[in-house]
C-alpha cells in the first residue's frame, strides 16, 4: 500500500491538474494535511528533476489572477474586489 504522499505524486504525475480539495477527497484527508504534504513533495521531487506546476487561483467576480503567490493554500478573498468566490489553484507534477 502506498503512502499518502506517494499517492499524491502518482496522481499529479499523470498530467492531471488537481485542486487541494480534489486531492483531499481522493486521499480521504483534510485540505490542510494535503497542503503540508504538497510542501514536502515539492522538496522531495526536485531530486528527480521534477517540480510542481501551479495554475494560479483566480477571482470569479473580477477575474483577478493570484500570480506569484508562494503559498500552497488557497486564497480566501480577492484583494481587488474583496469577493470570496475564488477558483482554486490547480497542481500537477512536470519534469524539468
N, C-alpha and C positions, 0 to 999 in steps of 0.2 A: 504494500500500500504506500502511495506517495504522500509526502508531507504536503501541507497546505501551500507552502512556498513553491514546491516543485509543481504542484497543480497550477499555480498562478503562472509560472514560467511557461509551462506547456500550453496553457490557454492563450496567452498573449503572443507566443511564438508562431501560432497558426495564422498569422496575419489578420486576426480578428481584433477589431478595436472594441474594447470593453470599458464600461464605467466602473467606478468603485462599487456602486450598488449591484451591478450585474455580477461582479466577482464575488461580492459578499453573499449574494443569493446562491451562486453556484457552490461555494465552499461552506455554506451554512454558518457563517460567522458575521461579526459586525463590520461595518464600514471602517470604523476606527482601527480595528485589527488589520484589515486589508491595507489601509494606508501605511501602517507601520511595517507590514510585510513588504510592500512595494518599495519602501525606502531601503530595506535590507536587500531585496532582489536587485535593485539598481546598483548597489555596491558589488554584489556577487557576480553579476553577468558581465561587468566590464572586463573581467579577466578572460572571458570567452569572446572578446571583441564584439560585444553586443551592447545595445543601450535601449532605454525605454523612450519611445517616441510618444509625445503628448499632443493630442489635439486639444487646444485650449477651450476652456469654458466660455460661454457667451450668454449675453442677456437676451431674453426672448422679447422684451419690451422695446429696447432701443438698438439692439444689435452690437453693443459694446463687446469687444473680444478681450479676454483676460490674457494678454501676451506677456511673456517674460516672467510669469509667476513661478517662483521656485518651490512652492508648496505642492504636496501631493493631494491634500484635502481640497474638497470643492469649496468655492467661494459661496457666501451666504447672501450677499447683497451687491447690487451693481453700484459702483462708485459714481456713475454718471446720473442715472435716473432713480436710484435707490429701490428699484424693483427687486423682489425676491424670486422672480421667475427666471431661473438660470438653467441653461442647458449644461449638463455635467461634462467635465473633461473626459476624454477617452484615451486609453493607453494601449500600446502594443509594443512588442519587442522586435527590434530590427538589427541586422548585422551592420557593423561599421564599415 
